[in-house]
Amino acid sequence: MTYTFLPAIARGSGLSVVSLGQVLSIRELTSLSAPFTGRATDSIGPMRVMAYSGLLAAFGLLLALGGTVGVVIGMIVFGFGRTAYQVAMRSWVADAVSYERRGRATGLIELTWGGASLIGLPIVGFLIASIRWWAPFLVLGIAAFLVSIRIATYDPATGRASLATSRKPHMSRFAIAAIATNGAITAAAQFLFLGHGLWLEDTYGLDTAEIGLAIVAVGFVEVVATLGSSRLTDRLGKRWSMLAGTMVMTAAMIVLAIVSAPPLIVGLALLAIAFLGFEFGIVSAIPLLSELDPGARAQMIGRDVSVSTVIRAAITFVASAIYLRTGFSTLMAIAAVAGVVACLLAIFAMTEPEIANSEAAS
């Protein structure tokens, strides 16, 4: 929501758009803690880490109610909680589901992203428009707290059959290629995430509530993409699914770079296609990345999250300034280049982990 409603949250909290973008950049850097979270997850189990990190994220959301200072500190605290939860949850799924079926399981869980856009963002827009900018932080903070308490009531042992022996993950050339591909996909999408709210407001004159309703279309295609991933990724293969989604995303970005102010219905359709491609590709990447080193699973996931974090933080730091100086078309042109790099890496450098592991063993 901080990306879609960046202008409204910035105005309400007393920050400029550029300053809030820099705060979000700092928040992204908290994901550099992911390798440490990975070690903790491999040691004490993912379910316990999920409960603790959820409570931390809830606390960060509630801190944002404190105005300018609260938003700055709260976003950073939330970032640490979100990172730890992300690493632990992916590790838990990988432990519980075989690689052959993991695409379906991951796709079903990742429906929460599409649901957040389809249901959550219109509600956020309504809360901001009818109450104040801080209202969604209060609602989401309370919800995150309650869910985290519920997770804490589960037996931590159910999160993992047997804890992995702590060791450093093996960074094979296949693992490096997979992480680099995922990083390039993330880079392309981050420009879109940061720019689309500003673009909808400036190009079409949409207010906060209207932006929330417009994003319903994006949320719908995210749900479609995630359902598609849950059904197709295991059949097509994780690598080829990543490539297909990235190609669709990149094609839409190229069109937006060339025609940055199409009719509203066309602009929303292009946004939807870009988000559809990203969601399909990134959901397909999650099970692949979780299998790069099964003996140090959470730590490998943590390294991937850290790499993506550095990329997101760097882009978040500069994207708003680029938009204000040169416009949305420049953002999309840069994003398209990153998408092309991701496609080339997926074609020429990546392979399925099960194939890579067998080659490494031989």
SEVEX-978203 format. One record per residue: residue in one letter; x, y, z of N, C-alpha, C, O in turn. Coordinates in steps of 0.001 Angstrom, whole numbers, plus 500000, padded with zeros to 6 digits. Layout:
! residues N
aXYZXYZXYZXYZ
...
//
This chain:
! residues 362
m500824498789500000500000500000500000500857501259500000500418502302499517
t502070501177500533502918502364500588503353502804499203503668503976498995
y503374501872498245503723502238496874502512502829496145502608503892495533
t501392502144496213500198502609495507499726503958496031499311504818495254
f499787504146497348499298505381497961500444506255498476500316506958499479
l501553506186497765502741506960498151502446508452498294502848509035499301
p501766509104497345501505510542497510500643510864498731500940511810499461
a499583510092498961498672510363500075499358510150501422499201510962502334
i500115509067501549500807508789502810501888509824503056502100510241504195
a502575510243502003503602511274502152502988512582502636503497513198503573
r501905513005502007501259514252502419500768514165503856500974515094504638
g500122513059504211499559512933505546500598512884506649500393513445507725
s501716512214506387502742512051507418503705513229507488504562513276508371
g503573514176506571504451515335506587505766515134505874506693515922506057
l505868514095505065507076513828504284506831514170502822505696514113502349
s507882514522502113507761514685500679507747513304500024508108512305500646
v507325513264498763507307511992498038508708511404497966508897510204498162
v509692512259497683511075511788497603511553511283498955512213510246499027
s511229512003500033511665511594501376511045510265501779511728509405502335
l509757510090501504509115508816501832509712507694500993509881506574501477
g510031507991499741510700506997498911512030506578499508512400505406499436
q512758507527500102514038507215500737513829506405502015514635505532502338
v512742506693502745512414505886503929512141504446503521512602503513504179
l511389504263502432511102502920501948512373502230501469512507501011501572
s513307503026500943514590502458500540515340501917501756515906500824501712
i515338502683502826515980502223504066515261500984504597515896500050505088
r513937500986504496513171499811504930513591498571504156513723497489504729
e513800498728502853514221497580502052515560497035502537515790495827502490
l516440497912503002517761497473503462517678496573504692518614495825504976
t516560496639505427516420495749506580516444494287506164516735493412506979
s516141494020504900516160492629504434517569492065504336517745490874504078
l518578492914504542519944492395504635520109491506505860521094490777505977
s519147491566506769519164490680507938518719489266507586518758488381508442
a518298489036506344517750487732505959518695486555506207518233485514506675
p520020486669505913520897485525506211520912485155507691520985483974508031
f520844486155508577520804485870510020519486485190510378519455484263511188
t518412485656509772517123484999509982517158483564509492516583482672510116
g517847483339508353517970481987507830518656481053508808518216479921509009
r519733481526509417520429480682510408519529480381511597519496479255512093
a518791481407512053517877481188513180516780480201512808516396479354513615
t516279480313511584515215479411511138515711477974511042515011477044511442
d516928477792510506517498476450510427517767475877511818517855474659511974
s517896476730512819518233476276514174517001476006515030516920474965515682
i516032476937515038514908476806515974513596476458515276512594476211515948
g513580476433513940512375476067513220511612477273512710511585478311513371
p510989477157511543510342478303510906509085478803511600508809480002511581
m508317477908512213507059478350512810507287479349513939506561480336514062
r508286479090514747508585479993515858509059481343515339508665482386515861
v509904481325514310510377482586513733509214483349513105509168484575513197
m508281482657512473507116483316511890506300484046512953505833485159512714
a506126483441514110505348484082515171506038485335515700505407486384515834
y507331485230516000508059486383516534508118487527515527507911488688515879
s508405487183514263508563488234513256507228488889512912507187490074512580
g506147488137512989504836488728512768504493489767513817503930490816513505
l504830489471515049504601490443516129505440491699515918504975492811516168
l506674491519515459507540492672515201506980493535514071506998494763514160
a506487492903513017505895493648511908504647494412512357504433495553511947
a503826493781513200502635494448513723503012495688514526502370496732514407
f504053495568515342504522496697516149504976497852515245504698499016515533
g505671497525514162506124498550513224504965499283512572505015500504512421
l503919498556512182502740499187511587502081500153512573501668501248512191
l501985499753513820501345500610514820502198501824515153501661502882515485
l503513501691515071504386502836515305504140503948514287504339505124514591
a503711503582513088503485504574512035502396505570512407502280506624511781
l501596505247513418500561506175513858501156507418514496500443508398514714
g502440507399514797503093508522515474503531509646514566504370510452514970
g503003509742513351503334510855512470504640510649511741505015509520511424
t505330511740511478506538511693510660507582510754511246508074509860510557
v507919510953512512508924510110513165508427508672513257509192507729513053
g507145508507513565506577507164513672506637506402512365506911505202512357
v506382507089511252506445506434509946507870505983509651508092504863509191
v508832506861509918510228506529509636510672505315510446511203504353509892
i510451505363511762510886504257512630510028503019512385510541501902512317
g508718503226512252507808502105512078508072501310510813507997500082510827
m508384502001509707508665501293508468509927500440508579510005499356508000
i510906500934509321512140500163509498511881498931510358512337497834510032
v511144499112511464510800497974512333509971496962511547510216495758511621
f508995497454510799508181496560509969509047495789508980508810494607508732
g510042496452508420510917495794507456511637494594508041511741493556507388
f512135494721509262512809493586509907511832492429510119512168491270509872
g510616492753510579509628491700510805509198491024509524509068489801509476
r508975491812508482508555491259507199509616490326506619509301489256506099
t510880490748506716511972489937506182512042488577506870512107487538506212
a512028488598508191512128487349508944510951486430508638511127485220508498
y509754486999508534508581486187508236508683485563506851508350484394506659
q509144486353505893509261485871504516510208484685504420509883483679503788
v511374484794505040512358483719504999511819482465505686511920481362505150
a511251482645506870510759481497507634509603480810506926509539479580506902
m508689481581506349507535480983505684507959480174504459507462479068504245
r508875480719503653509324479976502473510053478701502875509921477673502211
s510818478763503953511502477575504435510497476537504931510661475340504692
w509474476995505611508452476084506128507737475359504987507516474150505059
v507375476103503929506708475489502779507614474450502121507171473355501773
a508890474808501956509826473892501299510046472632502118510241471555501555
d510017472752503436510156471567504292508922470670504204509027469445504266
a507761471292504059506509470545504163506064469924502848505296468962502854
v506536470462501699506017470039500395507184469631499496508200470322499438
s507033468510498799508073468056497886508245469042496731507325469795496412
y509420469035496110509728469986495038508777469816493856508411470799493212
e508377468588493567507507468331492423506135468965492592505472469270491600
r505697469171493832504376469730494113504450471132494710503421471722495039
r505644471659494849505818472904495593505293474126494840504901475114495462
g505282474067493510504740475186492750503272475421493071502840476565493211
r502507474345493188501087474477493519500903475034494921500092475935495132
a501653474503495881501520474977497257501914476452497371501227477241498021
t503024476808496733503478478198496779502464479120496117502181480204496628
g501914478696494980500930479514494290499707479783495136499194480902495148
l499229478765495848498052478952496696498349479917497841497515480760498174
i499527479799498440499886480710499529500066482131499010499667483093499666
e500668482260497832500925483589497281499662484271496768499727485412496309
l498528483605496835497264484281496538497034485466497458496243486357497146
t497722485480498592497588486612499506498021487919498848497493488982499172
w498994487842497913499429489070497230498313489599496338497984490784496388
g497729488723495519496629489151494677495438489613495491494771490586495139
g495174488909496585494081489311497457494312490669498088493377491444498289
a495580490949498402495911492256498977495583493378498003495127494446498411
s495814493135496704495485494151495698493989494182495407493386495254495342
l493397493018495234491999492931494822491046493407495916490050494074495636
i491359493059497164490470493391498276491071494472499162490389495420499551
g492358494324499477492972495205500463493162496641500009492840497569500751
l493680496843498796493997498207498359492766499098498210492835500268498589
p491645498611497680490455499469497688490010499841499099489556500962499330
i490135498914500038489783499225501424490736500277501988490309501199502683
v492029500135501686493013501117502133492686502488501563492725503485502284
g492363502548500273491994503823499665490780504434500327490728505643500548
f489799503597500646488593504090501333488927504606502730488431505657503136
l489764503875503469490123504298504821490871505629504811490611506504505637
i491801505772503867492556507021503782491635508174503408491741509263503973
a490730507941502455489854509011501979488795509389503011488438510561503132
s488292508404503756487175508671504667487625508967506093486903509635506833
i488784508493506492489266508758507858490518509626507752490424510850507665
r491672509000507761492932509722507557493965508735507044493693507538506951
w495149509233506710496187508410506100496648507286507016497123506260506530
w496519507455508343497045506467509276496077505312509538496461504320510158
a494835505423509079493821504415509402494215503006508962494065502075509753
p494711502803507736495081501430507357496239500868508174496313499656508372
f497147501720508653498230501229509499497662500652510799498136499626511287
l496644501319511357496015500830512585495319499491512352495502498545513118
v494526499421511297493769498199511015494706497026510740494520495939511287
l495706497243509900496626496163509547497523495775510713497874494605510866
g497893496746511532498714496438512707497985495516513670498564494555514176
i496714495808513924495911494961514820495732493573514213495846492565514909
a495452493527512913495255492226512250496527491388512310496467490192512599
a497681492005512039498948491268512082499251490761513484499774489660513651
f498926491556514480499144491134515874498309489906516214498817488951516802
l497036489927515849496148488810516178496567487532515463496555486455516058
v496937487646514189497341486461513439498643485889513998498805484671514075
s499567486762514386500845486295514931500647485569516257501323484577516529
i499733486053517073499404485358518325498848483978518025499152483011518723
r498026483892516977497462482583516605498561481628516152498544480451516512
i499516482121515369500628481276514929501427480784516132501877479639516163
a501599481658517117502392481306518299501769480181519105502459479530519890
t500461479939518924499811478876519694500065477497519108499795476488519758
y500587477444517873500924476152517285502188475610517936503016476365518446
d502320474296517908503542473657518384504660473987517398504560473623516227
p505735474673517840506821475016516915507391473808516188507892473934515071
a507318472648516811507884471446516195507146471045514927507699470342514081
t505882471494514788505127471112513599505616471844512362505260471472511244
g506421472872512542506931473617511400508036472890510673508381473269509554
r508604471855511272509711471146510635509835469758511253509815469611512475
a509961468757510415510063467393510927511371467194511673511395466600512751
s512456467690511100513747467584511760514583468785511353514680469108510169
l515175469435512315515931470643512038517202470317511280517881469326511550
a517506471194510310518681470971509488519955471231510271519984472070511171
t521001470510509922522304470780510513522809472120510007522806472373508802
s523243472979510922523663474315510544524980474259509777525976473751510291
r524990474773508565526198474891507756525987475989506741524858476428506522
k527050476433506126526941477476505125526370476893503834526698475765503467
p525521477649503147524982477155501871526050477122500791526989477918500803
h525896476197499863526862476049498770526438476934497595525387476718496991
m527265477926497282526943478871496206527506478356494885528550478815494422
s526802477398494284527206476881492981526907477916491900526221478907492150
r527427477676490698527153478623489604525680478615489237525153479625488769
f525012477494489444523583477425489187522814478278490195521859478969489840
a523245478220491458522593479024492488522797480511492225521867481304492371
i524006480886491840524296482289491537523444482769490368522908483876490398
a523320481928489330522517482306488161521052482488488536520406483429488077
a520525481593489368519123481681489770518868482942490595517870483631490383
i519760483244491530519597484434492361519731485702491517519004486672491731
a520659485692490559520825486855489678519582487069488816519152488206488620
t519006485989488305517783486104487503516652486685488323515950487587487867
n516471486177489523515422486686490396515663488156490732514717488938490826
g516934488530490913517255489924491195516897490838490047516415491949490268
a517125490388488816516789491207487646515270491354487499514781492426487141
i514530490286487772513063490372487752512582491368488797511708492192488529
t513160491283489987512799492198491071513092493641490693512292494535490970
a514232493869490064514605495225489663513582495811488699513148496952488862
a513200495029487700512218495519486728510901495870487414510326496929487163
a510429494977488281509137495196488927509166496370489900508161497061490064
q510308496602490548510376497667491549510125499041490933509490499889491560
f510612499271489724510327500538489052508828500705488840508286501799488999
l508166499615488482506722499667488276505990499915489586505068500729489639
f506395499218490646505745499389491949505817500831492421504826501387492893
l506988501432492293507190502776492821506554503851491945506192504920492437
g506419503575490661505943504623489772504470504613489453503929505638489038
h503788503467489635502439503387489084501433504261489826500510504791489207
g501594504421491147500669505279491887500796506739491465499793507412491230
l502036507225491368502272508590490899501763508777489472501170509805489144
w502000507773488628501583507840487225500065507932487101499559508732486315
l499336507128487862497880507166487799497337508507488283496355509015487742
e497966509070489286497514510358489816497830511495488855496971512335488587
d499051511531488334499475512643487482498896512569486070498501513592485511
t498842511376485492498410511229484105496899511275483954496388511856482996
y496182510670484890494735510545484749493953511340485795492722511362485766
g494667511995486723493996512821487723493176512037488725492221512571489288
l493525510787488960492773509969489912493098510380491342494252510669491658
d492092510407492204492352510676493620492657509356494332492711508297493708
t492852509442495639493297508273496398492310507114496297492714505978496049
a491023507389496486490025506326496439489920505730495039489775504518494884
e489993506591494015489905506104492637491093505242492266490943504264491533
i492294505596492768493476504758492525493264503379493136493590502360492527
g492710503359494355492446502079495001491501501214494193491710500007494071
l490442501833493629489503501079492808490143500640491494489877499544491000
a490995501509490930491655501157489669492556499945489836492691499124488929
i493173499844491013494099498748491256493357497421491440493981496360491466
v492023497479491569491252496238491634491540495370490414491666494150490522
a491643496012489255491943495256488030493292494568488141493448493417487734
v494267495283488696495591494699488889495512493528489864496123492482489645
g494760493712490931494601492631491896493954491406491283494324490275491600
f492989491630490405492317490499489750493299489691488918493311488462488991
v494128490377488122495065489628487282496159488977488128496698487938487745
e496494489577489275497461488920490159496896487607490682497606486604490765
v495619487619491033494972486380491477494987485351490349495291484180490573
v494655485798489136494664484896487983496063484330487755496231483134487517
a497073485213487831498447484773487601498896483778488664499561482788488360
t498527484048489908498934483148490987498241481800490871498860480758491084
l496948481819490531496244480557490310496856479804489135497002478582489165
g497212480570488092497858479934486949499181479312487329499515478216486878
s499938480013488162501213479477488609501012478213489436501765477248489301
s499994478224490292499755477059491141499388475828490310499620474698490739
r498815476046489121498397474928488283499436474541487238499529473374486857
l500230475529486764501102475290485615502577475149485955503305474461485241
t503032475781487023504469475828487291505074474440487418506133474174486848
d504419473552488156504957472202488332504964471423487018505814470555486816
r504019471730486121503956471023484841504986471566483857505684470799483195
l505080472884483764505992473499482800507440473460483265508358473473482445
g507648473412484573508974473564485150509135474968485688508668475931485079
k509791475087486824509911476394487472510697477382486622510339478556486534
r511764476906486000512602477795485191511829478381484011511870479590483784
w511130477537483263510406478023482090509232478897482494508868479817481762
s508642478630483631507559479477484121508089480864484487507452481876484195
m509263480904485132509898482188485423510116482984484147509825484178484086
l510631482306483128510927482976481859509655483489481195509625484621480711
a508610482676481166507363483087480514506779484325481187506377485273480511
g506731484317482511506192485469483223507016486723483000506465487810482825
t508337486576483005509218487725482811509061488318481423509100489538481263
m508885487472480418508699487961479054507409488765478929507393489802478265
v506337488308479551505067489032479505505215490387480198504785491410479664
m505821490395481385506039491640482119506865492630481302506520493808481207
t507943492149480721508849493017479969508173493603478743508379494774478424
a507371492811478053506660493299476870505735494461477234505691495462476519
a504995494335478342504101495415478775504888496670479144504448497784478858
m506047496496479776506871497639480146507417498369478920507520499596478918
i507759497627477900508248498247476667507157499129476056507436500240475606
v505925498636476041504819499433475506504607500693476347504397501772475793
l504660500570477684504485501735478554505617502738478389505415503940478556
a506800502250478062507921503161477830507721503966476553508124505127476469
i507097503344475563506882504014474279505652504913474325505673506030473808
v504576504419474949503322505179475043503001505344476526502341504486477113
s503454506421477129503344506578478580502024507197479023501755507260480223
a501187507660478084499907508259478461498791507754477552498146508553476873
p498552506450477526497465505907476706496121506207477364496101506686478498
p495007505946476699493709506058477371493696505238478662494388504226478771
l492909505680479628492922505059480948492715503553480882493434502806481546
i491755503094480100491464501665480036492662500892479493492946499778479934
v493369501500478520494557500853477965495690500858478980496400499865479136
g495854501989479673496900502075480693496699501052481791497653500405482225
l495449500900482246495162499909483289495397498492482772495874497629483509
a495060498255481503495281496931480928496774496608480878497180495488481186
l497594497596480489499043497373480441499610497146481836500473496290482030
l499123497911482801499540497673484188499184496258484609499997495552485205
a497956495849484293497500494515484673498365493435484043498718492457484702
i498711493607482753499544492612482072500930492546482702501476491461482900
a501503493723483019502829493745483647502806493048485000503701492262485311
f501789493331485802501681492691487107501405491199486968501907490397487755
l500605490824485966500331489407485731501628488656485439501895487609486029
g502431489202484522503697488548484190504622488457485381505231487416485627
f504728489552486125505602489536487299505140488505488312505941487719488819
e503857488509488604503343487603489639503561486147489237503971485328490059
f503286485828487976503487484455487517504958484068487608505291482972488059
g505838484972487178507269484668487192507837484560488588508615483650488875
i507459485477489460508075485514490786507544484376491660508287483822492470
v506276484028491502505726482894492262506385481597491794506623480698492601
s506676481496490514507371480320490002508802480246490511509359479157490648
a509402481407490794510786481441491263510929480946492700511957480374493060
i509910481162493515510018480857494944510345479391495208511291479119495947
p509608478426494639509966477022494895511327476647494326512033475826494912
l511709477234493192513023476944492615514135477411493552515087476674493807
l514014478622494056515049479181494928515144478427496254516215478351496855
s514036477878496699514046477159497974514718475797497870514961475147498886
e515025475355496634515633474040496436517100474141496017517702473120495687
l517694475335496020519074475502495577520058474779496474521090474300496003
d519753474691497764520598473936498695519715473430499833519594474101500858
p519092472252499672518174471751500695518818471569502063518120471597503077
g520147471382502113520817471196503396520984472473504192521238472421505395
a520846473628503538520917474919504229519851475818503616520130476926503157
r518638475317503620517551475913502862517260477362503251517252478252502401
a517021477587504542516633478924504979517753479934504759517489481095504449
q519005479497504919520122480415504697520260480786503220520597481926502901
m520006479846502326520042480159500902518910481114500534519103482053499761
i517734480866501095516618481790500889516988483171501404516680484183500774
g517652483207502558518077484482503122519040485230502211518954486452502087
r519950484512501578520894485170500661520170485741499445520476486843498991
d519212484986498926518442485502497799517670486749498195517637487725497446
v517049486722499369516298487886499840517217489091500006516825490215499690
s518435488869500497519380489970500680519776490602499353519843491826499241
v520037489772498350520401490310497036519254491133496467519462492247495985
s518043490585496522516887491320496028516675492605496818516210493609496278
t517018492564498097516863493737498945517753494885498511517303496025498396
v519012494579498271519943495628497831519439496262496538519508497479496365
i518937495430495637518413495925494365517197496812494598517117497910494048
r516250496344495407515048497139495669515392498444496373514824499491496061
a516320498383497319516678499594498063517299500639497146516970501822497231
a518192500204496277518839501144495364517816501784494434517866502988494181
i516887500975493925515879501498493011514899502402493751514518503455493240
t514492501998494946513571502809495734514162504174496037513447505175496073
f515468504211496253516139505464496607516098506463495464516041507670495702
v516126505979494218516263506892493075515008506973492207514872507914491425
a514095506019492323512985505931491366512083507159491404511718507690490355
s511719507618492607510835508777492698511477510008492076510813510779491383
a512767510190492323513473511337491750513533511234490225513366512235489529
i513771510025489707513785509830488254512421510158487666512325510815486630
y511371509699488330510017509972487848509739511472487805509225511980486808
l510078512182488882509794513608488947510598514394487922510152515449487471
r511765513906487548512619514630486593512325514267485146512278515142484281
t512129512988484881512047512559483478510747511854483121510471511664481937
g509946511463484092508653510886483799508598509367483842509613508691484011
f507394508853483686507119507427483815507746506615482689508150505471482900
s507830507192481504508378506456480369509832506057480609510256504972480213
t510590506934481257511983506604481565512058505447482556512880504544482405
l511196505480483570511165504373484535510895503051483824511545502042484097
m509933503069482913509569501833482218510660501382481252510840500183481040
a511383502324480669512483501948479771513582501234480555514103500210480112
i513928501776481715514950501145482560514460499783483037515218498813483051
a513177499717483432512604498453483892512645497401482791512935496233483053
a512356497810481565512363496868480447513753496300480204513893495123479871
v514778497126480369516157496635480218516436495550481259517013494511480940
a516023495797482506516212494786483555515455493513483227515949492414483481
g514260493648482663513485492479482276514166491664481188514148490433481228
v514763492341480219515491491649479163516683490891479735516948489756479338
v517401491516480668518534490846481328518057489582482039518716488545481968
a516913489663482726516366488493483420516046487375482432516319486206482706
c515474487726481295515154486710480279516415486024479769516448484801479632
l517449486805479489518698486235478979519339485303480011519847484239479660
l519314485702481266519869484853482329519077483549482444519658482474482592
a517747483652482374516919482451482494517165481478481345517122480263481532
i517423482018480160517621481167478986519008480521478980519144479327478714
f520037481327479276521403480869479045522177480462480309523200479787480198
a521726480847481483522526480590482683521839479715483712522516479098484534
m520512479640483696519788478907484725519513477471484329519582477100483157
t519200476673485340518677475328485124517867474946486346517946475610487379
e517091473885486235516301473423487378517229472920488484518234472276488182
p516926473193489755517800472746490851518046471250490874519153470818491198
e517047470447490541517238468994490577518279468559489543519042467622489778
i518305469253488383519323468966487359520674469490487810521691468814487660
a520683470680488357521947471280488816522563470446489924523774470225489935
n521735469977490864522258469189491968522849467856491495523862467397492022
s522203467240490493522724465980489970524034466207489222524942465381489310
e524146467324488479525388467640487786526510467930488767527655467529488559
a526163468640489847527168468975490841527678467708491533528864467589491841
a526755466758491772527156465519492440528052464662491563528949463978492057
s527803464704490243528613463906489336529945464566489038530750464019488285
//
